[in-house]
């Protein structure tokens, strides 16, 4: 079965997601997934699609009740399935939500879970830098911020640590790997930075 093109996927994502910050989150997860696919010798395009589309339905069906089979991500997956997305991508998208009840069996699914919350933490860390640039972020600064419970409260710390463990990678190198992936797409994810204010 042929993989949907990134252009088609991106158009669908933009149709369903108006929020600029949510789009940038999906771009961040996409670039981290592409980097890990290359690192593990896996199929870069399908991993990238899983990252790009994992939250595309979130704005329309936010699922505050955490229903396993209604709203996000189940509703989005039904739509993607009708459009011919491969099952491994759909399974990874379902698995990134703990409440879906879908186990993360594949390496792709484990990677998606491992990078999802982490990209949010890295983004938040970059945005409090004077330069607002991901180029000024390193793993140590992210892990330091992670210990501050008042910082980026929406980020689930347990998911960050358990995600790395389930992927079989050490936490600090994992954080640095994802930072490097995001640095490669800094302009697209809105973290290329602003010129430092004159002293």
Z-matrix of the N, CA and C atoms (Angstrom, degrees):
N
C 1 1.463
C 2 1.525 1 108.74
N 3 1.328 2 116.30 1 131.60
C 4 1.458 3 119.05 2 -178.08
C 5 1.532 4 110.20 3 -77.18
N 6 1.306 5 113.70 4 146.24
C 7 1.462 6 120.72 5 -178.79
C 8 1.526 7 109.03 6 -79.99
N 9 1.343 8 118.06 7 137.65
C 10 1.463 9 118.99 8 173.74
C 11 1.531 10 109.44 9 -57.90
N 12 1.307 11 117.18 10 147.10
C 13 1.464 12 119.53 11 -178.85
C 14 1.525 13 110.47 12 -71.72
N 15 1.321 14 115.49 13 155.03
C 16 1.456 15 118.78 14 177.12
C 17 1.523 16 110.78 15 -62.48
N 18 1.327 17 117.49 16 -37.64
C 19 1.474 18 120.79 17 179.77
C 20 1.529 19 110.93 18 -59.68
N 21 1.344 20 115.97 19 -44.33
C 22 1.468 21 119.53 20 179.09
C 23 1.532 22 110.86 21 -65.96
N 24 1.325 23 115.66 22 -41.79
C 25 1.468 24 120.11 23 179.42
C 26 1.533 25 110.03 24 -63.53
N 27 1.299 26 116.02 25 -43.83
C 28 1.467 27 120.44 26 -178.39
C 29 1.529 28 110.76 27 -63.25
N 30 1.331 29 116.47 28 -40.89
C 31 1.468 30 119.69 29 178.59
C 32 1.523 31 110.86 30 -61.80
N 33 1.334 32 116.63 31 -41.20
C 34 1.466 33 121.11 32 178.94
C 35 1.532 34 110.33 33 -66.18
N 36 1.321 35 116.37 34 -42.83
C 37 1.460 36 120.29 35 178.90
C 38 1.534 37 110.31 36 -59.90
N 39 1.324 38 116.42 37 -45.04
C 40 1.468 39 119.81 38 -178.90
C 41 1.530 40 111.76 39 -67.84
N 42 1.324 41 116.85 40 -31.65
C 43 1.473 42 121.23 41 177.87
C 44 1.529 43 110.65 42 -64.12
N 45 1.325 44 116.11 43 -37.92
C 46 1.466 45 120.64 44 -175.52
C 47 1.528 46 113.24 45 -92.56
N 48 1.318 47 117.77 46 -17.45
C 49 1.469 48 121.43 47 -174.41
C 50 1.519 49 110.31 48 -123.26
N 51 1.327 50 116.25 49 112.25
C 52 1.465 51 120.53 50 177.71
C 53 1.532 52 111.78 51 -91.14
N 54 1.317 53 117.76 52 -27.32
C 55 1.463 54 122.47 53 -175.85
C 56 1.525 55 111.10 54 -65.55
N 57 1.335 56 115.34 55 123.16
C 58 1.464 57 120.28 56 179.17
C 59 1.526 58 110.84 57 -64.46
N 60 1.333 59 117.07 58 -39.78
C 61 1.469 60 119.36 59 -177.99
C 62 1.529 61 111.16 60 -68.30
N 63 1.331 62 117.38 61 -36.24
C 64 1.468 63 119.34 62 178.45
C 65 1.534 64 110.55 63 -70.07
N 66 1.319 65 117.04 64 -38.63
C 67 1.477 66 119.19 65 175.10
C 68 1.527 67 110.46 66 -59.66
N 69 1.330 68 116.12 67 -45.30
C 70 1.469 69 119.73 68 -178.76
C 71 1.525 70 111.06 69 -65.34
N 72 1.334 71 116.56 70 -33.26
C 73 1.470 72 119.33 71 175.02
C 74 1.527 73 109.67 72 -61.77
N 75 1.326 74 117.04 73 -43.92
C 76 1.468 75 119.51 74 -179.55
C 77 1.524 76 111.39 75 -67.13
N 78 1.328 77 118.05 76 -36.66
C 79 1.474 78 120.03 77 174.88
C 80 1.531 79 110.62 78 -62.98
N 81 1.335 80 116.14 79 -39.72
C 82 1.466 81 120.22 80 179.72
C 83 1.523 82 110.96 81 -63.18
N 84 1.329 83 115.85 82 -45.87
C 85 1.462 84 119.91 83 179.27
C 86 1.529 85 110.03 84 -65.63
N 87 1.327 86 116.41 85 -38.50
C 88 1.472 87 119.93 86 178.06
C 89 1.529 88 110.87 87 -59.75
N 90 1.332 89 117.72 88 -47.27
C 91 1.466 90 118.32 89 -176.38
C 92 1.530 91 111.04 90 -68.30
N 93 1.334 92 117.32 91 -34.71
C 94 1.468 93 119.98 92 175.92
C 95 1.528 94 110.88 93 -65.54
N 96 1.339 95 116.58 94 -40.22
C 97 1.467 96 120.78 95 178.78
C 98 1.530 97 111.60 96 -66.01
N 99 1.322 98 116.38 97 -40.92
C 100 1.468 99 119.39 98 178.02
C 101 1.528 100 110.69 99 -62.78
N 102 1.341 101 115.32 100 -41.18
C 103 1.468 102 119.27 101 179.98
C 104 1.529 103 111.13 102 -64.80
N 105 1.337 104 116.17 103 -42.52
C 106 1.472 105 118.52 104 179.68
C 107 1.530 106 111.42 105 -69.43
N 108 1.316 107 117.97 106 -35.86
C 109 1.468 108 119.86 107 176.88
C 110 1.525 109 110.22 108 -59.40
N 111 1.327 110 116.46 109 -45.79
C 112 1.471 111 120.55 110 178.62
C 113 1.534 112 110.09 111 -63.63
N 114 1.320 113 115.98 112 -41.34
C 115 1.468 114 121.78 113 -179.25
C 116 1.532 115 111.14 114 -61.29
N 117 1.336 116 116.62 115 -41.93
C 118 1.468 117 121.28 116 -177.58
C 119 1.527 118 113.19 117 -89.62
N 120 1.344 119 117.30 118 -1.17
C 121 1.462 120 120.07 119 -178.10
C 122 1.519 121 112.51 120 72.38
N 123 1.331 122 116.47 121 31.25
C 124 1.468 123 121.26 122 -179.63
C 125 1.533 124 110.30 123 -102.28
N 126 1.327 125 115.27 124 -179.11
C 127 1.463 126 121.38 125 -174.21
C 128 1.535 127 110.29 126 -79.62
N 129 1.323 128 115.88 127 107.98
C 130 1.466 129 121.36 128 -170.51
C 131 1.523 130 112.48 129 -63.11
N 132 1.327 131 118.13 130 -40.74
C 133 1.469 132 119.91 131 -175.00
C 134 1.528 133 112.17 132 -67.16
N 135 1.324 134 117.22 133 -42.47
C 136 1.473 135 118.69 134 -178.98
C 137 1.529 136 110.38 135 -70.21
N 138 1.324 137 117.65 136 -38.88
C 139 1.471 138 119.88 137 176.66
C 140 1.520 139 109.72 138 -63.44
N 141 1.332 140 116.57 139 -40.47
C 142 1.458 141 120.28 140 178.53
C 143 1.519 142 111.81 141 -62.13
N 144 1.330 143 116.37 142 -40.79
C 145 1.469 144 120.23 143 178.30
C 146 1.524 145 111.63 144 -63.00
N 147 1.316 146 116.72 145 -40.44
C 148 1.469 147 119.87 146 178.26
C 149 1.529 148 109.87 147 -59.93
N 150 1.328 149 116.30 148 -41.79
C 151 1.455 150 119.95 149 179.02
C 152 1.515 151 112.65 150 -68.44
N 153 1.324 152 115.78 151 -44.47
C 154 1.463 153 120.50 152 -176.87
C 155 1.526 154 112.24 153 -64.92
N 156 1.339 155 116.98 154 -35.16
C 157 1.460 156 120.67 155 -171.22
C 158 1.533 157 114.36 156 -103.90
N 159 1.329 158 118.45 157 1.74
C 160 1.470 159 119.03 158 -169.94
C 161 1.524 160 113.27 159 -63.77
N 162 1.340 161 117.56 160 -28.26
C 163 1.468 162 120.69 161 -178.73
C 164 1.527 163 112.62 162 -119.54
N 165 1.326 164 117.62 163 16.38
C 166 1.470 165 118.80 164 -171.72
C 167 1.529 166 112.70 165 -61.94
N 168 1.331 167 117.37 166 -25.83
C 169 1.471 168 121.37 167 -178.12
C 170 1.529 169 112.86 168 -95.71
N 171 1.322 170 117.00 169 1.56
C 172 1.472 171 120.42 170 -171.23
C 173 1.529 172 112.55 171 -65.14
N 174 1.323 173 116.27 172 -39.79
C 175 1.467 174 119.61 173 -177.39
C 176 1.533 175 111.06 174 -66.28
N 177 1.324 176 116.10 175 -38.29
C 178 1.467 177 120.49 176 -177.51
C 179 1.532 178 111.83 177 -79.92
N 180 1.324 179 116.73 178 -36.24
C 181 1.473 180 121.14 179 -178.23
C 182 1.533 181 109.58 180 -131.30
N 183 1.333 182 117.70 181 76.01
C 184 1.471 183 119.18 182 -170.86
C 185 1.526 184 116.33 183 -67.60
N 186 1.332 185 118.18 184 -23.19
C 187 1.470 186 121.74 185 172.66
C 188 1.522 187 114.02 186 62.93
N 189 1.321 188 116.50 187 55.96
C 190 1.468 189 120.95 188 177.15
C 191 1.525 190 111.49 189 -61.57
N 192 1.333 191 116.76 190 -27.63
C 193 1.468 192 120.67 191 -178.28
C 194 1.528 193 112.90 192 -81.02
N 195 1.342 194 116.59 193 -6.50
C 196 1.470 195 121.18 194 -177.95
C 197 1.527 196 112.27 195 56.31
N 198 1.315 197 115.25 196 44.03
C 199 1.472 198 119.48 197 176.16
C 200 1.528 199 109.16 198 -70.23
N 201 1.343 200 117.80 199 134.11
C 202 1.459 201 119.28 200 -178.66
C 203 1.532 202 113.58 201 -71.49
N 204 1.343 203 117.33 202 -24.87
C 205 1.469 204 117.68 203 -173.63
C 206 1.529 205 114.10 204 -126.39
N 207 1.329 206 116.84 205 11.17
C 208 1.466 207 120.09 206 174.34
C 209 1.525 208 108.22 207 -128.60
N 210 1.332 209 116.23 208 155.89
C 211 1.463 210 122.64 209 178.24
C 212 1.538 211 111.30 210 58.56
N 213 1.353 212 116.57 211 -155.97
C 214 1.476 213 121.46 212 -175.13
C 215 1.525 214 111.34 213 -70.81
N 216 1.357 215 119.83 214 135.15
C 217 1.461 216 127.57 215 -2.97
C 218 1.528 217 114.10 216 -94.40
N 219 1.340 218 117.15 217 0.26
C 220 1.469 219 119.96 218 -173.28
C 221 1.532 220 111.94 219 -61.00
N 222 1.341 221 115.73 220 -42.13
C 223 1.467 222 119.59 221 -177.77
C 224 1.527 223 110.38 222 -63.89
N 225 1.324 224 115.72 223 -44.82
C 226 1.458 225 119.98 224 178.81
C 227 1.511 226 112.02 225 -62.39
N 228 1.314 227 116.83 226 -41.31
C 229 1.466 228 120.84 227 -179.50
C 230 1.529 229 110.75 228 -63.54
N 231 1.342 230 116.45 229 -38.26
C 232 1.477 231 118.64 230 176.85
C 233 1.530 232 110.20 231 -60.20
N 234 1.317 233 116.22 232 -42.25
C 235 1.464 234 120.29 233 179.62
C 236 1.530 235 110.76 234 -65.65
N 237 1.332 236 116.56 235 -44.99
C 238 1.469 237 120.20 236 -179.97
C 239 1.532 238 111.12 237 -64.40
N 240 1.323 239 116.46 238 -37.81
C 241 1.473 240 119.68 239 178.03
C 242 1.529 241 110.46 240 -62.22
N 243 1.339 242 115.87 241 -39.71
C 244 1.471 243 119.29 242 179.67
C 245 1.528 244 111.48 243 -66.73
N 246 1.329 245 116.14 244 -19.17
C 247 1.461 246 121.02 245 179.98
C 248 1.517 247 112.47 246 -99.57
N 249 1.325 248 116.36 247 9.43
C 250 1.459 249 120.06 248 171.96
C 251 1.512 250 116.34 249 87.25
N 252 1.333 251 117.22 250 18.77
C 253 1.469 252 118.75 251 176.59
C 254 1.528 253 109.53 252 -69.27
N 255 1.330 254 117.47 253 141.74
C 256 1.473 255 120.20 254 -177.65
C 257 1.528 256 111.87 255 -68.70
N 258 1.313 257 114.70 256 151.58
C 259 1.466 258 120.88 257 -174.86
C 260 1.521 259 113.29 258 -63.00
N 261 1.337 260 118.18 259 -32.55
C 262 1.466 261 117.71 260 -179.01
C 263 1.526 262 111.22 261 -66.37
N 264 1.329 263 116.49 262 -35.10
C 265 1.467 264 120.55 263 176.94
C 266 1.529 265 109.60 264 -67.91
N 267 1.332 266 116.32 265 -44.04
C 268 1.470 267 120.98 266 -179.16
C 269 1.530 268 111.28 267 -64.34
N 270 1.318 269 115.95 268 -39.44
C 271 1.468 270 120.41 269 -179.82
C 272 1.531 271 110.43 270 -65.65
N 273 1.331 272 116.35 271 -38.69
C 274 1.471 273 120.42 272 177.82
C 275 1.529 274 110.37 273 -65.11
N 276 1.330 275 116.59 274 -42.28
C 277 1.470 276 120.70 275 -179.98
C 278 1.529 277 110.34 276 -64.17
N 279 1.328 278 117.13 277 -44.04
C 280 1.469 279 119.74 278 177.21
C 281 1.530 280 110.72 279 -62.25
N 282 1.315 281 115.90 280 -41.07
C 283 1.464 282 120.96 281 -174.98
C 284 1.517 283 114.42 282 -70.01
N 285 1.351 284 117.75 283 -18.70
C 286 1.474 285 117.67 284 -178.48
C 287 1.525 286 111.50 285 -71.48
N 288 1.337 287 117.27 286 -16.38
C 289 1.464 288 121.28 287 174.73
C 290 1.521 289 108.14 288 -98.96
N 291 1.326 290 116.64 289 114.52
C 292 1.472 291 120.19 290 -177.35
C 293 1.524 292 111.88 291 -55.02
N 294 1.335 293 116.35 292 -36.24
C 295 1.465 294 120.39 293 -174.72
C 296 1.525 295 113.58 294 -75.05
N 297 1.327 296 117.93 295 -6.34
C 298 1.473 297 119.57 296 -179.12
C 299 1.525 298 111.62 297 -70.12
N 300 1.338 299 115.68 298 -23.33
C 301 1.464 300 119.72 299 -177.44
C 302 1.517 301 113.26 300 78.68
N 303 1.344 302 117.29 301 3.28
C 304 1.467 303 121.02 302 -179.85
C 305 1.526 304 108.22 303 -91.10
N 306 1.347 305 117.52 304 118.61
C 307 1.467 306 119.43 305 -177.62
C 308 1.532 307 111.19 306 -69.51
N 309 1.328 308 115.39 307 147.98
C 310 1.465 309 120.53 308 178.01
C 311 1.524 310 108.32 309 -89.18
N 312 1.326 311 115.66 310 87.61
C 313 1.465 312 121.44 311 -174.98
C 314 1.525 313 110.84 312 -86.97
N 315 1.320 314 116.76 313 -44.10
C 316 1.465 315 120.46 314 -174.24
C 317 1.521 316 111.60 315 -80.07
N 318 1.321 317 115.32 316 159.18
C 319 1.463 318 121.08 317 175.17
C 320 1.527 319 109.79 318 -61.95
N 321 1.328 320 117.05 319 -38.04
C 322 1.468 321 120.78 320 178.37
C 323 1.520 322 110.90 321 -59.76
N 324 1.319 323 116.82 322 -45.30
C 325 1.465 324 121.15 323 -178.54
C 326 1.524 325 111.05 324 -64.80
N 327 1.318 326 116.46 325 -40.98
C 328 1.466 327 119.84 326 179.64
C 329 1.526 328 110.90 327 -67.41
N 330 1.324 329 116.12 328 -38.19
C 331 1.469 330 120.05 329 178.88
C 332 1.530 331 110.83 330 -65.97
N 333 1.320 332 117.14 331 -42.34
C 334 1.469 333 120.16 332 -179.51
C 335 1.532 334 110.21 333 -60.28
N 336 1.317 335 116.18 334 -44.63
C 337 1.465 336 119.92 335 178.84
C 338 1.530 337 110.57 336 -64.69
N 339 1.325 338 116.26 337 -37.99
C 340 1.467 339 120.79 338 -176.12
C 341 1.525 340 112.69 339 -68.81
N 342 1.326 341 117.82 340 -29.53
C 343 1.471 342 119.29 341 -176.42
C 344 1.530 343 113.11 342 -99.07
N 345 1.315 344 118.34 343 -17.88
C 346 1.471 345 121.66 344 -171.55
C 347 1.529 346 112.61 345 -59.29
N 348 1.321 347 117.57 346 -63.54
C 349 1.467 348 120.84 347 -179.11
C 350 1.529 349 110.88 348 -67.71
N 351 1.325 350 115.87 349 -34.04
C 352 1.464 351 119.96 350 -177.20
C 353 1.529 352 111.56 351 -62.20
N 354 1.324 353 118.13 352 -40.97
C 355 1.472 354 119.02 353 180.00
C 356 1.530 355 110.21 354 -61.72
N 357 1.328 356 117.27 355 -33.61
C 358 1.460 357 120.55 356 177.36
C 359 1.519 358 111.48 357 -65.66
N 360 1.319 359 115.96 358 -39.93
C 361 1.466 360 120.76 359 179.59
C 362 1.533 361 110.54 360 -67.83
N 363 1.328 362 116.00 361 -40.65
C 364 1.473 363 120.13 362 178.22
C 365 1.527 364 110.28 363 -64.93
N 366 1.333 365 116.58 364 -43.28
C 367 1.469 366 120.83 365 178.22
C 368 1.522 367 110.87 366 -59.11
N 369 1.338 368 116.37 367 -47.52
C 370 1.464 369 120.66 368 -179.73
C 371 1.526 370 111.03 369 -61.64
N 372 1.323 371 116.53 370 -39.20
C 373 1.470 372 120.67 371 178.70
C 374 1.528 373 110.62 372 -64.39
N 375 1.330 374 116.43 373 -41.43
C 376 1.473 375 120.44 374 179.02
C 377 1.521 376 111.24 375 -64.59
N 378 1.324 377 116.24 376 -39.84
C 379 1.468 378 120.03 377 -173.60
C 380 1.525 379 113.47 378 -71.72
N 381 1.336 380 118.22 379 -16.80
C 382 1.464 381 118.74 380 175.76
C 383 1.530 382 111.99 381 -94.52
N 384 1.334 383 117.10 382 -1.58
C 385 1.469 384 120.09 383 172.97
C 386 1.531 385 108.52 384 -73.30
N 387 1.336 386 118.32 385 148.48
C 388 1.469 387 120.12 386 177.59
C 389 1.532 388 112.37 387 -55.84
N 390 1.335 389 116.27 388 -32.10
C 391 1.474 390 120.84 389 -178.68
C 392 1.527 391 113.11 390 -86.86
N 393 1.351 392 117.02 391 -12.52
C 394 1.476 393 122.12 392 -174.69
C 395 1.537 394 111.16 393 52.62
N 396 1.315 395 115.39 394 40.06
C 397 1.467 396 120.80 395 -174.59
C 398 1.522 397 112.10 396 -121.83
N 399 1.321 398 115.94 397 135.21
C 400 1.464 399 121.10 398 176.25
C 401 1.535 400 110.18 399 -69.44
N 402 1.326 401 116.78 400 -17.85
C 403 1.466 402 119.85 401 178.30
C 404 1.528 403 111.68 402 -70.12
N 405 1.327 404 117.42 403 -15.56
C 406 1.463 405 121.69 404 178.64
C 407 1.525 406 112.54 405 -101.65
N 408 1.316 407 115.46 406 16.87
C 409 1.470 408 121.03 407 -178.85
C 410 1.522 409 109.27 408 -111.22
N 411 1.323 410 116.84 409 138.83
C 412 1.462 411 119.86 410 170.72
C 413 1.529 412 108.86 411 -133.00
N 414 1.321 413 115.35 412 171.78
C 415 1.468 414 119.89 413 -174.12
C 416 1.521 415 111.25 414 -59.68
N 417 1.331 416 116.39 415 -38.42
C 418 1.465 417 119.08 416 -177.20
C 419 1.531 418 111.04 417 -62.53
N 420 1.341 419 116.42 418 -42.56
C 421 1.470 420 119.18 419 -178.86
C 422 1.529 421 111.31 420 -67.66
N 423 1.331 422 116.37 421 -35.64
C 424 1.471 423 119.91 422 178.22
C 425 1.532 424 110.37 423 -67.29
N 426 1.323 425 116.92 424 -44.54
C 427 1.465 426 120.21 425 -178.58
C 428 1.529 427 111.06 426 -67.39
N 429 1.320 428 116.50 427 -31.89
C 430 1.467 429 119.91 428 176.13
C 431 1.535 430 109.59 429 -66.18
N 432 1.333 431 116.62 430 -44.47
C 433 1.465 432 120.73 431 178.65
C 434 1.531 433 110.66 432 -64.66
N 435 1.317 434 116.15 433 -33.71
C 436 1.461 435 120.83 434 -178.16
C 437 1.532 436 110.67 435 -62.18
N 438 1.320 437 116.98 436 -31.29
C 439 1.471 438 120.72 437 -179.59
C 440 1.526 439 111.90 438 -74.14
N 441 1.340 440 117.09 439 -19.13
C 442 1.464 441 121.89 440 179.91
C 443 1.532 442 108.52 441 -84.86
N 444 1.333 443 115.16 442 102.71
C 445 1.476 444 119.58 443 -173.70
C 446 1.532 445 112.55 444 -63.01
N 447 1.333 446 116.61 445 -23.42
C 448 1.458 447 119.63 446 -179.97
C 449 1.522 448 113.74 447 -80.58
N 450 1.338 449 116.29 448 -10.25
C 451 1.464 450 120.57 449 -177.14
C 452 1.528 451 110.08 450 -92.38
N 453 1.337 452 116.59 451 133.07
C 454 1.474 453 121.54 452 177.22
C 455 1.529 454 110.41 453 45.74
N 456 1.331 455 114.65 454 60.28
C 457 1.471 456 120.47 455 -174.62
C 458 1.523 457 113.73 456 -58.13
N 459 1.325 458 116.68 457 -25.74
C 460 1.469 459 119.69 458 -178.80
C 461 1.514 460 114.15 459 -71.38
N 462 1.321 461 116.75 460 -13.63
C 463 1.469 462 120.55 461 -178.03
C 464 1.520 463 110.19 462 -85.14
N 465 1.325 464 116.31 463 125.68
C 466 1.460 465 121.51 464 179.79
C 467 1.532 466 109.57 465 -83.55
N 468 1.324 467 115.96 466 106.11
C 469 1.473 468 120.99 467 -177.88
C 470 1.526 469 112.32 468 -61.61
N 471 1.338 470 116.02 469 -38.42
C 472 1.465 471 119.08 470 -179.16
C 473 1.526 472 111.01 471 -62.27
N 474 1.334 473 115.98 472 -37.28
C 475 1.469 474 119.33 473 178.41
C 476 1.523 475 111.18 474 -65.65
N 477 1.327 476 116.73 475 -36.11
C 478 1.466 477 120.37 476 178.99
C 479 1.526 478 110.19 477 -63.66
N 480 1.335 479 116.34 478 -48.36
C 481 1.466 480 119.29 479 -176.19
C 482 1.528 481 111.92 480 -73.80
N 483 1.342 482 117.28 481 -42.79
C 484 1.468 483 118.58 482 -179.42
C 485 1.527 484 110.62 483 -70.35
N 486 1.348 485 116.52 484 -31.34
C 487 1.469 486 119.91 485 178.37
C 488 1.513 487 111.44 486 -62.58
N 489 1.328 488 116.87 487 -44.33
C 490 1.465 489 120.54 488 178.19
C 491 1.525 490 110.48 489 -63.73
N 492 1.337 491 115.88 490 -44.31
C 493 1.473 492 120.17 491 -179.27
C 494 1.524 493 111.01 492 -60.76
N 495 1.332 494 116.75 493 -44.63
C 496 1.469 495 120.37 494 -178.98
C 497 1.525 496 111.79 495 -67.24
N 498 1.338 497 116.10 496 -28.24
C 499 1.461 498 119.99 497 177.84
C 500 1.529 499 111.04 498 -79.61
N 501 1.338 500 115.81 499 -13.57
C 502 1.465 501 120.56 500 178.12
C 503 1.518 502 113.10 501 80.99
N 504 1.343 503 115.78 502 29.33
C 505 1.466 504 119.35 503 -179.97
C 506 1.525 505 109.58 504 -123.43
N 507 1.319 506 116.19 505 149.61
C 508 1.471 507 121.50 506 175.35
C 509 1.522 508 108.55 507 -69.25
N 510 1.334 509 115.87 508 145.54
C 511 1.459 510 120.05 509 -172.52
C 512 1.533 511 113.00 510 -62.33
N 513 1.329 512 117.53 511 -50.39
C 514 1.469 513 118.28 512 -174.46
C 515 1.536 514 112.74 513 -64.21
N 516 1.340 515 119.28 514 -47.54
C 517 1.474 516 118.23 515 176.39
C 518 1.530 517 112.66 516 -62.19
N 519 1.326 518 116.57 517 -33.44
C 520 1.474 519 121.34 518 177.47
C 521 1.528 520 109.90 519 -62.53
N 522 1.322 521 116.39 520 -46.38
C 523 1.461 522 120.21 521 179.03
C 524 1.527 523 109.77 522 -61.17
N 525 1.342 524 116.68 523 -44.44
C 526 1.471 525 119.97 524 -179.26
C 527 1.527 526 111.29 525 -64.78
N 528 1.321 527 117.17 526 -36.77
C 529 1.472 528 121.86 527 178.82
C 530 1.532 529 110.53 528 -62.20
N 531 1.326 530 115.98 529 -45.36
C 532 1.466 531 120.20 530 -178.80
C 533 1.532 532 110.37 531 -69.61
N 534 1.326 533 117.24 532 -37.63
C 535 1.472 534 119.74 533 175.00
C 536 1.530 535 109.76 534 -58.07
N 537 1.329 536 116.65 535 -46.63
C 538 1.471 537 120.53 536 -178.76
C 539 1.526 538 111.33 537 -60.61
N 540 1.335 539 116.27 538 -40.35
C 541 1.472 540 120.09 539 177.96
C 542 1.525 541 110.23 540 -62.59
N 543 1.327 542 116.18 541 -42.74
C 544 1.468 543 120.63 542 -179.31
C 545 1.534 544 111.06 543 -69.94
N 546 1.314 545 117.32 544 -33.36
C 547 1.463 546 119.89 545 176.34
C 548 1.527 547 111.25 546 -61.18
N 549 1.333 548 115.54 547 -34.46
C 550 1.460 549 119.87 548 179.31
C 551 1.522 550 113.48 549 -68.09
N 552 1.340 551 116.41 550 -18.11
C 553 1.473 552 121.32 551 179.63
C 554 1.532 553 110.31 552 -122.48
N 555 1.331 554 116.53 553 28.87
C 556 1.468 555 120.87 554 -170.89
C 557 1.527 556 113.15 555 -55.62
N 558 1.322 557 117.35 556 -42.04
C 559 1.470 558 119.48 557 -177.45
C 560 1.526 559 110.24 558 -66.40
N 561 1.321 560 116.78 559 -43.49
C 562 1.478 561 120.04 560 -175.67
C 563 1.526 562 111.30 561 -67.52
N 564 1.325 563 116.98 562 -32.39
C 565 1.463 564 118.98 563 -178.64
C 566 1.528 565 112.06 564 -93.12
N 567 1.336 566 116.17 565 7.28
C 568 1.461 567 120.10 566 174.20
C 569 1.507 568 114.63 567 75.79
N 570 1.337 569 117.19 568 23.70
C 571 1.464 570 120.68 569 -177.30
C 572 1.523 571 112.14 570 -124.36
N 573 1.346 572 116.38 571 27.44
C 574 1.457 573 119.81 572 177.63
C 575 1.523 574 110.93 573 -73.27
N 576 1.336 575 115.92 574 -17.87
C 577 1.457 576 120.35 575 174.08
C 578 1.518 577 113.28 576 100.17
N 579 1.306 578 113.43 577 166.24
C 580 1.476 579 121.36 578 175.71
C 581 1.523 580 106.72 579 -118.11
N 582 1.323 581 117.86 580 151.81
C 583 1.474 582 118.63 581 178.49
C 584 1.534 583 110.19 582 -58.70
N 585 1.294 584 116.52 583 139.40
C 586 1.460 585 120.80 584 179.08
C 587 1.524 586 109.13 585 -62.06
N 588 1.300 587 115.88 586 140.85
C 589 1.478 588 119.67 587 178.83
C 590 1.527 589 108.64 588 -65.52
N 591 1.341 590 117.13 589 141.60
C 592 1.475 591 118.58 590 178.81
C 593 1.533 592 110.58 591 -62.64
N 594 1.296 593 114.52 592 142.50
C 595 1.476 594 119.77 593 -177.70
C 596 1.523 595 110.23 594 -67.77
